[in-house]
Amino acid sequence: MASILSALSVGSTISLKVDGTAQEFIIVHQGNPDSALYDASCDGTWLMMKDLHTKRLWGSSNKYGSSGIHTWLNENFLPLLDSTVQAQVKTVKIPYLEDAVLHSAADGLETRIFLLSAYELGWTSEDKTGMTADGKCLKYFEGFSTADTRRIASLNGTPTWYWTRSPYAEESKSVWIVSSTSGDCTYREASSSYGIRPILILPSSLLVDDSGNLQPNTAPTITSPSGTNGTNLGIRNTPFVLEYTATDPEGADVTLTEQLDTQTTRTLTAASGAPQHFGAVNDSKTFLQLANGSHTLKVTASDGMASSSLSLLFTRAATSASLTMVQPIVASSPISVAALTVGGTIPADADYRVEVTNNALDPEPVWQDATAAVREGHNILFDNKDAEKSPAFNFRIQVARGTSGTGGFISSITGAFQ
């Protein structure tokens, strides 16, 4: 049974192919070691090659950012990984020292394959003179002594000294290295040749099978009780509920993007498998602004590495509309006259009716026909003089297409009363 990478314990191993041959990698940390030092991109599963890959020169000086080993790891070692793994290796920003200045967080060194620092391996400046803080001890190395044989690594079966990325602070050409006999550290000139122990970070949401082999990431799936991709929902003239569910096979959270036609209407992050509804078509204001005709609803779900989408169609063919105020406007004295302007286009043969009331809060308001006054731009004189409760103004408009079938629209309603 496959397991999610984040569920594996620090110290366990997984298998990755390097140059076509399966190699063990140790999980040395889960998550971001220290958000003050490490960019958010470093949040993931940290993997260290169990054995050394080769021996190489580090560089001509102890500046890791411009070193030959940094270039070689990213341009020569990375392509040796299986293509499936290459696609998943994160681009991260790691802390590094240059000319005694620590570059960290967003100012860190952008890389995909790198070497561990002396601090990440468990040493500090209290252990060694000439060592400067350039990272945080990774979980795997917590509790290691200064000289600890668990740090030892082999090349072709032979324990071999290997490089860190940490410069020796008291010389411009020396770098800290790990001993092949004691697991302690010392420093050597960067122009020397020592072992290379590559490090990489993978997304924690990836799956690993029972044999420790990384499984390819699978895009989230989107399902809806309303239909599959391309389904036509038919004519919808009122707001409606469109339910859908995005599920990530690896269980990762998903980023959902909802689009109405070509416009993004909502973006959110949701748990895998959590039911959702398409916001725009369930919102009365947004829906009423839609023109008649065909519309496309599209949901895209991404797990950060792969995405999928679901598109559904519907047609709006509204031939009538009714409008009123949910909350009447309360007045401090009786309302005797009003003016109302309906902006937009109302066809001459439309079935059009405008009514107003000056006792809108009463159980049975008196509605007065104001259609002619509104069409002609005249003031409306109220026939009703009574209000059981406080005087309050409201209107209601009903309009439908006439026999010609000519459409129209209402863009605004303005007015005043006294």
Protein Blocks (a to p, Z undefined) as FASTA:
>chain_A
ZZdfklpcghiacdddeehiacddddfbgcjfblklpcfklgccddddfbafbdcdfbjb
fcfklgmklmmmmmmmmmmpcfklmmmmccddddddeehiacehjlmccdfbdcddfkln
opafklpghiacebdcdfklgoiafbdcklpcceehiacddddfbdcfkbckbccdddfk
lopacdddfkbccdddddddddfkbccdfkopacdddddddddfkbcehiaebjafbdcd
dddddddfklpacdddddehjbcfbdcdddehiacddfklmpmklmmmpccddddddddd
dehlaccddddddddddfbdcdddfbacddfbdcfbdcdddedjddfkbccdddddfblm
bmbdcdddfklmmmnopacddfblcdfbacdddddddddddfkopacddfbdcdddZZ
